[in-house]
């Protein structure tokens, strides 16, 4: 370190493939799960726009201490390869540090390798130790979250506003949601930020699966985040999100889920959650006349 400047490098090998790690690194719903460096820290996201030119604003809260504000701005996003962002940390209106953060992603066998380089300028005291601790813990958390993350995607040959409308319409969503042969019986549905959907999924053999989705961010034609509960007000089994990306008039839909435990993730994989989820996206495509 020279004066108030430092270059810090962090490296992790993760069991999850690059495609999963990239989604966990960039999806706001996933970032909110691994960003806190310690159990005593609560991270509240005030703004999240993961695209070049977009920014992310969060508050780190520790009981008995002033909130720490982090503003990050995305400068470069090369999917599955590299991300670059700036980061400014402040507390009580005083800027404490500014940094340029570069993350490189590569395949490593069946897993992946992440190298994060932080070019740090400490503006209020020496922030190097805090950055080493925070980024080190965050990357450990990222490894854990990535190993519990399932990502499904499908390109639907219909405009984004049409696909978005099929998802955010309280009449159409229950008509196509669920794998082939399943139907939905709705108790209540409110597809707004802060709203929820309480419903039963009914299998081909008549088995009833109670569900409760609680909605977080709802960004028009961009993304939705929600929590999955086992039945109305039941225990959480996953944090989920869906994003909608325009692709020359078609729409890439990406559905991500971070299961609450590794055991639940393995159980879901075991009963065919990937295949069943892709069937659900297939029903969405058919509902908009694109399959």
Secondary structure, DSSP 4 states (H G I P E B T S, - for coil): -BTTEEEEEEEEEESS-HHHHHHHHH-HHHHHHH--SSTT-EEEEEEE--STT-EEEEEEE-TTS--EEEEEEEEEEETTTEEEEEEEEEETTEEEEEEEEEEEEEEETTEEEEEEEEEEEESSS--HHHHHHHHHHHHHHHHHHHTTEEEEEEEESS-HHHHHHHHH-TTTHHHH-SSTT-EEEEEEE--STT-EEEEEEE-TT--EEEEEEEEEEEETTTEEEEEEEESTT--EEEEEEEEEEEETTEEEEEEEEEESSHHHHHHHHHTTHHHHHHHHHHHHHHHTT--
